[in-house]
Amino acid sequence: MNVSDSDWSVTRAVLCCAIVSLVAFSMGSIQADASEPFVIAASPTLRGLLERLGSGFEQTHPDVRVKLYFGSGLDVRQTIAAMENSMVGQYFIGSGPLHLVAPGGDEVLSRLEMKYYVLPGTQRPYAMDQLVVVVPESLVEAPESLEAIRRGTTRLAVADASRTLLGTQTGHMLRTSGLDEALTGRLDVAIDSHGVIDHVLSGQADAGIIYGDQAVTLQERLRTVVVIDKGYTPTMHSMAMERYCPNRRLCEEFLGYIQSAEGQAIVRQAGYAIPAGNVR
């Protein structure tokens, strides 16, 4: 679908208003608690992880309040573009309303860097999506490894590879490990991760493969029995400094924090894997 110039102007105006509202909200927080706002534009899929990291950073920086602006990769890219190209007011280095950008995956971040919306050389990987096998929390006897699933009679729920990245990653893992043939007749294909969870909780499947962060969110109902660390290409998550970041020193401190031992411990607790170069 082609977007007309008038439609894009309206979209850009709306996005600019969103940023202005966000900054106004942050400024209100400054007046209320005398704390410096630290704004991160991020994918909503990373909400749980970024809220944890933001809370941890605030504990070591009591004069800072982390504010999260959520939008899809396209929304974040359009928001930054609209902000920087707005005729309402041009920003200069060190005067913008955003500090960091954390889209859901490095592809969007690389595109932002190509357009110089984020500062080159500031990208920091801090987490990777991780596949896990989950069972109902109430299940007493559960498989403790992929090999146990291969040898047993477990019915395994998986996401549809033609519809989701989760399904694609799961399918690749099953093929590389030889489990696809061993599980013939025992795979229960769901539309997506929510379907996998529904099938496991309803008893339609004995176990299912989802992302680790989803398992953490549902840990009162689901139990992780296997962490899968090979056989697929995980999605890498990085952050980078927005081009007009108002406080580069603080940005550098946050980027250092997410790769520190404390930050990486939070990443693990949230159900994500640690990039190889970050292990400390």
C-alpha positions as CSV (number, residue, x, y, z in Angstrom):
1,M,0.0,0.0,0.0
2,N,1.4,3.4,-1.0
3,V,1.1,6.2,1.6
4,S,0.4,9.6,0.2
5,D,2.4,12.7,1.2
6,S,-0.6,14.0,3.2
7,D,-1.0,10.7,5.0
8,W,2.7,10.7,5.9
9,S,2.5,14.3,7.1
10,V,-0.3,13.3,9.4
11,T,1.6,10.3,10.6
12,R,4.7,12.3,11.2
13,A,2.7,14.9,13.2
14,V,1.1,12.2,15.3
15,L,4.5,10.7,16.0
16,C,6.0,14.0,16.9
17,C,3.1,14.6,19.3
18,A,3.9,11.3,20.9
19,I,7.5,12.3,21.5
20,V,6.5,15.7,22.8
21,S,4.0,14.1,25.2
22,L,6.6,11.7,26.4
23,V,9.1,14.5,27.1
24,A,6.4,16.5,28.8
25,F,5.6,13.5,31.0
26,S,9.3,13.1,31.8
27,M,9.6,16.8,32.6
28,G,6.6,16.5,34.9
29,S,8.5,13.7,36.7
30,I,11.5,16.0,37.1
31,Q,9.4,18.6,38.8
32,A,7.8,16.0,41.0
33,D,10.9,14.1,42.2
34,A,13.9,16.1,40.9
35,S,15.1,13.1,39.0
36,E,16.8,13.1,35.6
37,P,14.6,11.3,33.0
38,F,16.4,8.7,30.9
39,V,14.3,7.8,27.9
40,I,14.6,4.5,25.9
41,A,12.6,3.9,22.7
42,A,12.0,0.2,22.5
43,S,10.1,-2.8,21.1
44,P,7.1,-3.8,23.3
45,T,8.4,-7.4,23.1
46,L,11.2,-6.3,25.4
47,R,9.0,-4.7,28.0
48,G,9.7,-7.2,30.8
49,L,13.4,-7.2,30.3
50,L,13.8,-3.5,30.0
51,E,11.7,-2.8,33.0
52,R,14.0,-5.1,35.1
53,L,17.1,-3.5,33.7
54,G,15.7,0.0,34.2
55,S,14.8,-0.8,37.8
56,G,18.3,-2.1,38.4
57,F,20.0,0.9,36.9
58,E,17.8,3.2,39.0
59,Q,19.0,1.5,42.2
60,T,22.6,2.3,41.3
61,H,21.6,5.8,40.1
62,P,19.0,7.1,42.5
63,D,18.9,10.5,40.7
64,V,17.8,8.9,37.4
65,R,14.3,7.7,36.4
66,V,14.2,5.4,33.3
67,K,11.3,6.1,31.0
68,L,10.3,3.6,28.3
69,Y,8.6,4.5,25.0
70,F,7.3,1.4,23.3
71,G,6.6,0.9,19.6
72,S,7.2,-1.6,16.9
73,G,10.5,-1.5,14.9
74,L,8.8,0.5,12.2
75,D,7.1,2.8,14.7
76,V,10.4,3.5,16.5
77,R,12.1,4.2,13.2
78,Q,9.3,6.5,12.0
79,T,9.2,8.3,15.4
80,I,12.9,9.1,15.3
81,A,12.8,10.1,11.7
82,A,9.8,12.4,12.4
83,M,11.5,13.9,15.4
84,E,14.7,14.7,13.6
85,N,13.0,16.0,10.5
86,S,10.2,17.9,12.2
87,M,9.7,21.5,11.3
88,V,8.3,22.1,14.8
89,G,11.9,22.2,16.1
90,Q,15.2,20.9,15.0
91,Y,17.4,19.1,17.6
92,F,21.1,19.6,18.0
93,I,23.7,17.2,19.4
94,G,23.1,16.8,23.1
95,S,19.6,18.3,23.0
96,G,17.2,15.5,21.9
97,P,14.5,13.9,24.0
98,L,15.7,10.2,23.5
99,H,18.7,8.6,25.0
100,L,18.8,5.0,23.7
101,V,17.1,2.9,21.1
102,A,16.4,-0.8,21.7
103,P,14.3,-2.3,18.9
104,G,13.3,-6.0,18.9
105,G,16.3,-7.4,17.0
106,D,19.5,-6.0,15.5
107,E,18.2,-5.6,11.9
108,V,16.2,-2.5,12.7
109,L,19.1,-1.1,14.7
110,S,21.5,-1.6,11.8
111,R,19.1,0.3,9.5
112,L,18.9,3.1,12.0
113,E,22.6,3.3,12.1
114,M,22.8,3.4,8.3
115,K,20.6,6.5,8.3
116,Y,22.6,7.9,11.2
117,Y,19.6,8.0,13.5
118,V,21.8,6.3,16.1
119,L,25.5,7.0,16.7
120,P,27.8,4.6,14.9
121,G,29.9,2.5,17.2
122,T,27.6,2.7,20.2
123,Q,25.7,-0.5,19.6
124,R,25.9,-2.9,22.5
125,P,24.5,-6.5,22.4
126,Y,23.0,-7.6,25.8
127,A,20.6,-10.4,25.2
128,M,19.4,-13.2,22.9
129,D,16.1,-15.0,22.6
130,Q,16.3,-18.5,24.1
131,L,14.1,-21.6,23.3
132,V,12.9,-23.6,26.3
133,V,10.7,-26.7,26.8
134,V,7.9,-26.1,29.3
135,V,5.4,-28.3,31.0
136,P,2.4,-27.6,33.3
137,E,3.6,-26.6,36.7
138,S,1.4,-29.4,38.2
139,L,3.1,-32.1,36.1
140,V,5.0,-34.5,38.4
141,E,6.9,-36.6,35.9
142,A,8.4,-34.4,33.2
143,P,11.1,-35.1,30.6
144,E,14.4,-33.5,31.7
145,S,16.2,-33.4,28.3
146,L,15.6,-33.4,24.6
147,E,16.9,-37.0,24.6
148,A,14.3,-38.0,27.2
149,I,11.6,-36.5,24.8
150,R,13.1,-38.5,21.9
151,R,13.0,-41.8,23.8
152,G,9.7,-41.3,25.5
153,T,6.1,-40.7,24.4
154,T,5.9,-36.9,25.1
155,R,3.5,-35.0,22.8
156,L,5.3,-31.8,22.0
157,A,3.5,-28.5,21.0
158,V,5.4,-26.3,18.5
159,A,4.6,-23.1,16.7
160,D,3.8,-23.1,13.0
161,A,7.1,-22.5,11.1
162,S,5.2,-20.9,8.2
163,R,3.7,-18.2,10.5
164,T,6.2,-17.3,13.2
165,L,9.9,-16.9,13.8
166,L,9.5,-19.1,16.9
167,G,8.3,-21.9,14.6
168,T,11.1,-21.4,12.2
169,Q,13.7,-21.6,14.9
170,T,12.0,-24.6,16.5
171,G,11.8,-26.4,13.2
172,H,15.5,-25.8,12.5
173,M,16.4,-27.1,15.9
174,L,14.4,-30.2,15.5
175,R,15.9,-31.0,12.1
176,T,19.5,-30.4,13.1
177,S,19.1,-32.6,16.2
178,G,17.3,-35.3,14.3
179,L,14.2,-34.9,16.6
180,D,11.8,-34.2,13.7
181,E,11.9,-37.8,12.6
182,A,11.9,-39.2,16.1
183,L,8.8,-37.1,17.0
184,T,6.8,-38.1,13.9
185,G,3.2,-38.4,15.0
186,R,3.9,-36.6,18.3
187,L,4.3,-33.0,17.2
188,D,1.3,-30.8,17.9
189,V,1.5,-27.7,15.7
190,A,-0.1,-24.5,17.1
191,I,-0.4,-21.2,15.3
192,D,2.0,-19.3,17.5
193,S,3.5,-19.2,21.0
194,H,0.2,-18.4,22.6
195,G,-1.3,-21.5,20.9
196,V,1.6,-23.6,22.2
197,I,0.9,-22.4,25.7
198,D,-2.8,-23.1,25.4
199,H,-2.2,-26.6,24.1
200,V,0.2,-27.4,27.0
201,L,-2.1,-25.9,29.7
202,S,-5.2,-27.6,28.2
203,G,-3.5,-31.0,28.1
204,Q,-3.6,-31.3,24.3
205,A,0.2,-31.6,24.5
206,D,2.4,-32.8,27.3
207,A,5.1,-30.1,26.7
208,G,5.8,-27.2,24.4
209,I,8.6,-25.0,23.1
210,I,8.4,-21.3,23.6
211,Y,10.8,-18.4,24.4
212,G,12.4,-18.3,27.8
213,D,11.0,-14.8,28.7
214,Q,7.5,-16.1,28.1
215,A,8.1,-19.0,30.4
216,V,9.3,-16.6,33.1
217,T,6.1,-14.5,32.7
218,L,4.0,-17.7,33.2
219,Q,6.2,-19.4,35.8
220,E,3.2,-19.8,38.1
221,R,1.5,-22.0,35.5
222,L,4.4,-23.4,33.5
223,R,7.7,-24.9,34.5
224,T,10.9,-24.9,32.3
225,V,12.4,-28.4,32.1
226,V,14.9,-27.9,29.2
227,V,16.9,-24.9,28.0
228,I,17.8,-25.3,24.4
229,D,21.1,-23.5,23.6
230,K,22.0,-24.9,20.1
231,G,20.5,-26.0,16.8
232,Y,19.0,-22.6,15.8
233,T,19.9,-19.0,15.3
234,P,18.7,-16.8,18.2
235,T,17.6,-13.2,17.7
236,M,20.2,-10.8,19.1
237,H,19.1,-7.8,21.1
238,S,21.3,-4.7,21.2
239,M,20.9,-1.0,22.3
240,A,22.5,2.1,20.8
241,M,22.7,5.8,21.6
242,E,20.2,8.0,19.8
243,R,22.0,10.6,17.6
244,Y,20.8,13.6,19.7
245,C,21.1,11.9,23.1
246,P,21.0,14.7,25.7
247,N,23.4,13.0,28.1
248,R,26.1,10.8,26.5
249,R,27.9,10.1,29.7
250,L,24.7,8.6,31.2
251,C,24.0,6.7,28.0
252,E,27.5,5.2,28.2
253,E,26.9,4.2,31.8
254,F,23.6,2.5,31.0
255,L,25.2,0.7,28.0
256,G,28.0,-0.5,30.3
257,Y,25.5,-1.6,32.9
258,I,23.5,-3.9,30.6
259,Q,26.8,-5.7,29.8
260,S,28.0,-5.8,33.4
261,A,27.8,-8.9,35.6
262,E,24.8,-7.4,37.4
263,G,23.0,-6.5,34.2
264,Q,23.6,-9.8,32.6
265,A,22.3,-11.6,35.7
266,I,19.1,-9.7,35.2
267,V,19.0,-10.7,31.5
268,R,19.3,-14.4,32.6
269,Q,16.6,-14.0,35.2
270,A,14.3,-12.6,32.6
271,G,14.6,-15.7,30.5
272,Y,17.1,-14.6,27.9
273,A,20.5,-16.0,26.9
274,I,23.7,-14.0,27.1
275,P,25.7,-13.1,23.9
276,A,29.0,-15.1,23.9
277,G,31.2,-12.0,24.2
278,N,29.3,-10.7,27.2
279,V,29.9,-13.7,29.6
280,R,31.9,-12.5,32.6
